[in-house]
Amino acid sequence: MKPLSLFRAVLLLLVPLAFFECGGDGSSKLPLVGFKVEFGKHDIPTEMMVGQTVSADVAIKNASSKTWPSKPDPRGRNAVNLSYHWLDRKRQVVVFDGLRTPLPRDLNPGESVTLSAAIRAPEKPGVYLLHLTLVQEGVAWFSEKDGGQILVPVSVGQRRP
């Protein structure tokens, strides 16, 4: 058997690394044009109890020209999920990272899906604004890229003993 040349040996080591680093599993960072979402019908409740987790159907459409990846890359980044922030009456963030609801599959341009979103209410009673949007993990929130959002006023009540 012939020994490998140094060039071939380095190539054999680097090609697989480049494959995974570039999102070889199909999961990659979206360009700015990839952050466009259209929200359709939803049944987000306007009243919840402190700490309560509810399920709400939310219709989303990929209004961009790029496919949204549903699975993360090897480092846990780039998957697109539905999530939210909770804001107080002054629009100050009370909860920044809400629960994540994953896409059931990669979502191609123009495709729609209805997600059953898990939403957990803040731990203190009050009137809040639920800011629902998508997030590409490790990259950006869609609303930060003018990609779309839903804002819903929600009254959060104290649990009765």
Backbone as JSON, one array per atom type, in Angstrom:
{
  "sequence": "MKPLSLFRAVLLLLVPLAFFECGGDGSSKLPLVGFKVEFGKHDIPTEMMVGQTVSADVAIKNASSKTWPSKPDPRGRNAVNLSYHWLDRKRQVVVFDGLRTPLPRDLNPGESVTLSAAIRAPEKPGVYLLHLTLVQEGVAWFSEKDGGQILVPVSVGQRRP",
  "N": [[0.84, -1.18, 0.0], [0.52, 2.23, -0.84], [1.98, 5.07, 0.76], [0.12, 7.92, 1.97], [0.18, 11.12, 0.44], [1.21, 14.19, 1.91], [-0.46, 16.31, 1.2], [-2.84, 14.98, 0.33], [-3.53, 13.72, 2.72], [-4.09, 15.89, 4.43], [-6.22, 16.98, 3.01], [-8.12, 14.91, 3.25], [-8.7, 15.17, 5.93], [-9.68, 17.82, 6.19], [-11.87, 18.22, 4.41], [-14.22, 16.79, 5.41], [-14.59, 18.35, 7.76], [-15.14, 20.92, 6.75], [-17.52, 20.38, 5.48], [-19.33, 19.83, 7.63], [-19.11, 22.22, 9.08], [-20.24, 24.07, 7.38], [-22.86, 23.56, 7.63], [-23.64, 20.96, 6.82], [-25.76, 19.31, 7.2], [-27.88, 20.54, 6.09], [-28.79, 22.64, 7.53], [-28.47, 25.99, 7.86], [-27.32, 29.37, 8.38], [-29.71, 31.88, 7.92], [-30.01, 34.29, 5.28], [-30.69, 37.85, 5.26], [-33.05, 38.14, 3.69], [-34.36, 35.82, 4.28], [-35.86, 36.0, 6.58], [-38.64, 36.46, 6.57], [-41.93, 36.25, 7.57], [-45.36, 35.35, 7.5], [-48.09, 35.68, 9.55], [-50.98, 33.81, 10.23], [-54.25, 32.76, 11.1], [-54.88, 32.47, 14.62], [-55.29, 31.12, 17.94], [-54.67, 32.34, 20.38], [-54.98, 32.73, 23.82], [-56.56, 35.42, 25.65], [-56.59, 35.64, 28.3], [-54.92, 34.34, 31.09], [-53.52, 32.27, 33.74], [-51.12, 32.9, 36.37], [-47.96, 31.5, 35.65], [-49.13, 29.47, 34.16], [-49.21, 27.09, 31.53], [-50.18, 27.09, 28.23], [-51.64, 25.77, 25.21], [-51.64, 26.92, 21.96], [-52.98, 27.29, 18.76], [-51.22, 28.37, 15.95], [-50.96, 29.77, 12.85], [-48.49, 29.83, 10.38], [-46.65, 31.23, 7.64], [-44.07, 30.73, 5.33], [-42.81, 33.43, 4.05], [-40.62, 34.12, 2.68], [-37.81, 33.8, 0.39], [-36.26, 31.69, 0.97], [-35.55, 28.43, 2.34], [-36.64, 27.39, 5.51], [-34.8, 25.94, 8.05], [-35.56, 23.06, 9.99], [-34.16, 21.54, 11.72], [-31.35, 21.63, 13.96], [-27.88, 22.64, 13.39], [-24.74, 20.81, 13.82], [-23.8, 22.13, 16.08], [-26.0, 22.94, 17.46], [-27.32, 25.15, 16.47], [-29.22, 27.35, 14.24], [-31.74, 26.13, 13.66], [-35.16, 26.89, 12.99], [-37.58, 28.15, 15.12], [-40.78, 28.66, 16.71], [-41.39, 31.18, 19.02], [-41.46, 33.45, 21.86], [-41.71, 36.66, 23.57], [-42.44, 38.23, 26.69], [-43.93, 41.29, 27.46], [-44.21, 44.18, 29.59], [-46.63, 46.71, 30.66], [-45.3, 49.03, 29.95], [-43.92, 48.25, 27.82], [-41.56, 47.02, 28.4], [-39.24, 44.34, 28.54], [-40.19, 41.42, 30.17], [-40.07, 38.65, 30.21], [-37.67, 37.21, 28.28], [-36.82, 34.95, 26.71], [-39.02, 32.77, 25.58], [-40.86, 29.62, 25.7], [-39.99, 27.12, 23.27], [-41.34, 26.2, 20.11], [-40.98, 23.82, 17.81], [-40.53, 23.63, 14.2], [-42.32, 21.26, 12.22], [-41.03, 20.16, 10.08], [-38.6, 21.01, 7.52], [-39.37, 24.17, 6.14], [-40.39, 25.22, 3.14], [-40.1, 28.02, 0.77], [-43.09, 29.89, 0.56], [-44.65, 27.89, 1.7], [-47.01, 26.8, 4.22], [-47.85, 26.22, 7.67], [-49.58, 25.01, 10.55], [-48.89, 25.51, 13.84], [-48.82, 24.05, 17.08], [-48.48, 25.93, 19.55], [-46.59, 26.16, 22.53], [-47.13, 28.07, 25.34], [-46.08, 29.84, 28.1], [-47.29, 31.57, 30.86], [-46.27, 34.64, 32.53], [-44.82, 34.81, 35.89], [-45.95, 36.59, 37.65], [-49.01, 38.28, 38.44], [-50.85, 40.42, 36.16], [-51.21, 42.83, 33.45], [-50.13, 42.06, 30.31], [-48.14, 42.11, 27.29], [-48.03, 39.84, 24.81], [-45.49, 38.93, 22.76], [-45.13, 37.39, 19.97], [-43.09, 35.55, 17.79], [-40.81, 34.25, 15.27], [-37.7, 32.49, 15.71], [-34.39, 32.13, 14.67], [-32.31, 29.91, 15.88], [-29.46, 30.9, 17.67], [-28.91, 32.84, 15.85], [-30.87, 35.04, 15.06], [-33.85, 36.82, 16.11], [-36.87, 36.84, 14.3], [-38.47, 39.16, 14.34], [-36.61, 41.12, 14.92], [-35.44, 41.46, 12.52], [-37.26, 42.68, 10.96], [-39.16, 40.81, 10.25], [-41.71, 39.87, 10.98], [-44.43, 39.48, 13.33], [-46.62, 38.76, 16.11], [-48.67, 40.57, 18.24], [-50.24, 40.34, 21.28], [-52.49, 41.4, 23.71], [-52.56, 40.24, 27.02], [-54.21, 39.24, 29.91], [-53.03, 38.34, 32.98], [-53.86, 36.4, 35.58], [-54.0, 35.84, 39.19], [-53.52, 32.66, 40.65], [-56.08, 30.8, 42.23], [-56.33, 29.6, 45.58]],
  "CA": [[0.0, 0.0, 0.0], [1.29, 3.47, -0.96], [1.7, 6.08, 1.79], [-0.6, 9.12, 1.52], [0.95, 12.35, 0.39], [0.8, 15.15, 2.93], [-1.6, 17.05, 0.64], [-4.03, 14.13, 0.38], [-3.87, 13.49, 4.13], [-4.73, 17.12, 4.92], [-7.5, 17.07, 2.32], [-9.03, 13.95, 3.86], [-9.1, 15.69, 7.24], [-10.38, 19.1, 6.13], [-13.13, 18.19, 3.66], [-15.37, 16.54, 6.3], [-14.8, 19.49, 8.67], [-15.8, 21.99, 6.0], [-18.89, 19.93, 5.23], [-20.14, 20.04, 8.82], [-19.07, 23.63, 9.45], [-21.13, 24.8, 6.48], [-24.23, 23.09, 7.79], [-23.76, 19.83, 5.93], [-27.05, 18.65, 7.42], [-28.92, 21.36, 5.47], [-29.13, 23.72, 8.44], [-27.52, 27.08, 7.75], [-27.76, 30.71, 8.76], [-30.53, 32.54, 6.9], [-29.69, 35.67, 4.92], [-31.75, 38.79, 5.66], [-34.3, 37.88, 2.96], [-34.98, 34.59, 4.79], [-36.57, 36.25, 7.84], [-39.99, 36.97, 6.3], [-43.0, 35.33, 7.97], [-46.73, 35.87, 7.56], [-48.9, 34.97, 10.53], [-52.38, 33.66, 9.88], [-55.15, 32.61, 12.25], [-54.35, 31.93, 15.87], [-56.27, 31.12, 19.04], [-53.94, 32.7, 21.6], [-55.94, 33.24, 24.81], [-56.3, 36.77, 26.16], [-56.54, 35.52, 29.76], [-54.18, 33.18, 31.59], [-53.18, 32.32, 35.16], [-49.68, 32.96, 36.55], [-47.23, 30.26, 35.48], [-49.89, 28.5, 33.38], [-48.76, 26.81, 30.16], [-51.3, 26.79, 27.35], [-51.33, 25.41, 23.84], [-52.4, 27.76, 21.05], [-52.7, 27.06, 17.34], [-50.73, 29.56, 15.26], [-50.64, 29.5, 11.45], [-47.38, 30.63, 9.85], [-46.29, 31.0, 6.24], [-42.74, 31.18, 4.95], [-43.0, 34.47, 3.03], [-39.3, 34.44, 2.15], [-37.34, 33.02, -0.76], [-35.32, 30.69, 1.51], [-36.12, 27.35, 3.15], [-36.33, 27.48, 6.93], [-34.4, 24.62, 8.58], [-36.26, 22.62, 11.21], [-33.19, 20.84, 12.57], [-30.14, 22.43, 14.2], [-26.6, 22.14, 12.89], [-24.07, 20.03, 14.88], [-23.56, 22.96, 17.28], [-27.29, 23.3, 18.05], [-27.78, 26.44, 15.94], [-29.85, 27.54, 12.94], [-33.12, 25.67, 13.53], [-36.16, 27.94, 13.15], [-38.61, 27.8, 16.08], [-41.73, 29.68, 17.14], [-41.18, 31.51, 20.43], [-42.11, 34.7, 22.27], [-41.27, 37.49, 24.69], [-43.53, 38.89, 27.43], [-43.64, 42.7, 27.74], [-45.14, 44.8, 30.54], [-47.41, 47.83, 30.1], [-44.37, 50.03, 29.4], [-43.24, 47.53, 26.74], [-40.27, 46.52, 28.87], [-39.21, 42.89, 28.51], [-40.32, 40.72, 31.44], [-39.52, 37.33, 29.89], [-37.09, 37.35, 26.96], [-36.82, 33.67, 26.0], [-40.16, 31.91, 25.86], [-40.75, 28.22, 25.28], [-39.81, 26.94, 21.83], [-42.17, 25.25, 19.38], [-40.22, 23.56, 16.58], [-41.21, 23.33, 12.94], [-42.41, 19.81, 12.06], [-40.16, 19.81, 8.95], [-38.11, 22.21, 6.84], [-40.49, 24.87, 5.51], [-39.95, 25.84, 1.89], [-40.75, 29.3, 0.45], [-44.51, 29.82, 0.21], [-45.37, 26.86, 2.45], [-47.63, 27.18, 5.49], [-48.07, 25.17, 8.66], [-50.17, 25.46, 11.8], [-48.15, 24.97, 14.97], [-49.46, 24.05, 18.39], [-47.47, 26.64, 20.34], [-46.61, 26.11, 23.99], [-46.92, 29.43, 25.86], [-46.15, 29.87, 29.57], [-47.56, 32.91, 31.38], [-45.33, 35.13, 33.55], [-45.03, 34.36, 37.27], [-46.64, 37.61, 38.43], [-50.23, 38.73, 37.77], [-50.79, 41.74, 35.54], [-51.57, 42.92, 32.04], [-48.9, 41.94, 29.54], [-48.22, 42.02, 25.83], [-47.33, 38.67, 24.31], [-44.83, 39.25, 21.49], [-44.87, 36.09, 19.36], [-42.36, 35.63, 16.54], [-39.94, 33.11, 15.05], [-36.3, 32.72, 16.03], [-33.42, 31.17, 14.15], [-31.47, 29.71, 17.06], [-28.07, 31.32, 17.56], [-28.75, 33.82, 14.77], [-31.67, 36.25, 15.29], [-35.31, 36.78, 16.16], [-37.42, 37.35, 13.04], [-38.96, 40.53, 14.52], [-35.45, 42.01, 14.88], [-35.07, 41.6, 11.11], [-38.5, 43.13, 10.31], [-39.71, 39.62, 9.64], [-43.09, 39.59, 11.34], [-44.71, 39.21, 14.74], [-47.99, 38.92, 16.59], [-48.74, 41.19, 19.57], [-51.55, 40.04, 21.87], [-52.62, 41.76, 25.12], [-53.0, 39.1, 27.82], [-54.39, 39.49, 31.34], [-52.55, 37.18, 33.74], [-54.46, 36.45, 36.92], [-53.45, 35.04, 40.29], [-54.19, 31.36, 40.89], [-56.85, 30.75, 43.48], [-55.95, 28.42, 46.38]],
  "C": [[0.89, 1.24, 0.0], [0.98, 4.42, 0.21], [0.99, 7.29, 1.18], [0.35, 10.31, 1.45], [0.41, 13.28, 1.48], [-0.44, 15.92, 2.46], [-2.89, 16.23, 0.74], [-4.48, 13.89, 1.81], [-4.6, 14.7, 4.71], [-6.11, 17.27, 4.3], [-8.53, 16.13, 2.93], [-9.51, 14.4, 5.23], [-9.98, 16.92, 7.13], [-11.72, 19.05, 5.41], [-14.31, 17.84, 4.57], [-15.65, 17.68, 7.27], [-15.53, 20.62, 7.97], [-17.25, 21.64, 5.74], [-19.78, 20.21, 6.43], [-20.19, 21.5, 9.23], [-20.02, 24.46, 8.6], [-22.56, 24.33, 6.58], [-24.51, 21.95, 6.84], [-25.07, 19.08, 6.1], [-28.19, 19.46, 6.83], [-29.32, 22.55, 6.32], [-28.07, 24.82, 8.35], [-28.16, 28.4, 8.14], [-28.54, 31.34, 7.6], [-29.96, 33.9, 6.55], [-30.87, 36.56, 5.31], [-33.08, 38.5, 4.96], [-35.02, 36.64, 3.45], [-35.84, 34.79, 6.02], [-37.98, 36.8, 7.65], [-41.04, 35.92, 6.63], [-44.33, 36.07, 7.91], [-47.48, 35.02, 8.57], [-50.34, 34.95, 10.08], [-53.22, 33.58, 11.14], [-54.42, 32.04, 13.45], [-55.46, 31.94, 16.91], [-55.56, 31.36, 20.38], [-54.93, 33.29, 22.6], [-55.55, 34.64, 25.29], [-56.32, 36.8, 27.69], [-55.83, 34.23, 30.13], [-53.97, 33.35, 33.09], [-51.65, 32.33, 35.28], [-49.05, 31.58, 36.4], [-47.92, 29.2, 34.64], [-49.26, 28.33, 31.99], [-49.98, 26.39, 29.34], [-50.76, 26.37, 25.99], [-52.23, 26.25, 22.94], [-52.0, 27.45, 19.62], [-52.33, 28.38, 16.68], [-50.33, 29.16, 13.84], [-49.51, 30.42, 10.99], [-47.14, 30.25, 8.39], [-44.88, 31.52, 6.0], [-42.91, 32.14, 3.77], [-41.67, 34.9, 2.43], [-38.98, 33.59, 0.93], [-36.37, 31.92, -0.33], [-36.06, 29.64, 2.33], [-35.68, 27.53, 4.59], [-35.96, 26.09, 7.45], [-35.13, 24.3, 9.88], [-35.31, 21.96, 12.2], [-31.96, 21.71, 12.77], [-28.91, 21.83, 13.52], [-25.92, 21.37, 14.03], [-23.8, 20.82, 16.17], [-24.86, 23.43, 17.94], [-27.86, 24.61, 17.56], [-28.59, 26.26, 14.66], [-31.25, 26.97, 12.76], [-34.06, 26.86, 13.74], [-37.27, 27.4, 14.06], [-39.56, 28.98, 16.29], [-41.46, 29.92, 18.62], [-41.78, 32.89, 20.71], [-41.32, 35.41, 23.36], [-42.54, 37.97, 25.4], [-43.07, 40.31, 27.75], [-44.65, 43.23, 28.76], [-45.84, 45.98, 29.87], [-46.54, 48.91, 29.47], [-43.55, 49.46, 28.25], [-41.79, 47.18, 27.1], [-40.33, 44.99, 28.91], [-39.24, 42.32, 29.93], [-39.76, 39.3, 31.32], [-38.99, 37.43, 28.47], [-37.21, 36.06, 26.14], [-38.0, 32.82, 26.42], [-39.89, 30.48, 25.42], [-40.62, 28.16, 23.76], [-40.8, 25.92, 21.29], [-41.48, 25.03, 18.04], [-41.12, 23.4, 15.35], [-41.25, 21.81, 12.8], [-41.48, 19.27, 10.97], [-39.59, 21.11, 8.4], [-39.3, 22.84, 6.1], [-39.97, 25.65, 4.3], [-40.65, 27.17, 1.65], [-42.19, 29.08, 0.01], [-45.31, 28.79, 0.98], [-45.89, 27.4, 3.77], [-47.76, 25.96, 6.39], [-48.76, 25.79, 9.87], [-49.46, 24.74, 12.93], [-48.99, 25.03, 16.22], [-48.43, 24.62, 19.37], [-47.68, 26.46, 21.84], [-46.24, 27.5, 24.51], [-47.1, 29.39, 27.37], [-46.28, 31.32, 30.03], [-46.47, 33.33, 32.38], [-45.74, 34.7, 34.96], [-45.72, 35.38, 38.16], [-47.91, 38.03, 37.69], [-50.05, 40.13, 37.18], [-51.28, 41.68, 34.11], [-50.27, 42.98, 31.26], [-49.2, 41.99, 28.05], [-47.38, 40.81, 25.44], [-46.8, 39.01, 22.91], [-44.35, 37.93, 20.9], [-44.17, 36.29, 18.01], [-41.57, 34.33, 16.35], [-38.52, 33.5, 15.45], [-35.47, 31.68, 15.28], [-32.36, 31.08, 15.24], [-30.01, 30.07, 16.79], [-27.83, 32.37, 16.5], [-29.53, 35.1, 15.08], [-33.14, 35.91, 15.45], [-35.82, 37.41, 14.87], [-37.88, 38.81, 13.2], [-37.81, 41.55, 14.55], [-35.02, 42.31, 13.44], [-36.28, 42.05, 10.29], [-39.23, 41.99, 9.62], [-41.14, 39.29, 9.97], [-43.24, 39.2, 12.8], [-46.21, 39.28, 14.98], [-47.88, 39.55, 17.98], [-50.15, 40.99, 20.11], [-51.56, 40.5, 23.33], [-53.19, 40.56, 25.89], [-53.08, 39.53, 29.29], [-54.0, 38.21, 32.07], [-53.03, 37.33, 35.18], [-53.77, 35.55, 37.92], [-54.23, 33.75, 40.41], [-54.91, 31.42, 42.22], [-56.47, 29.49, 44.25], [-57.02, 27.34, 46.41]]
}
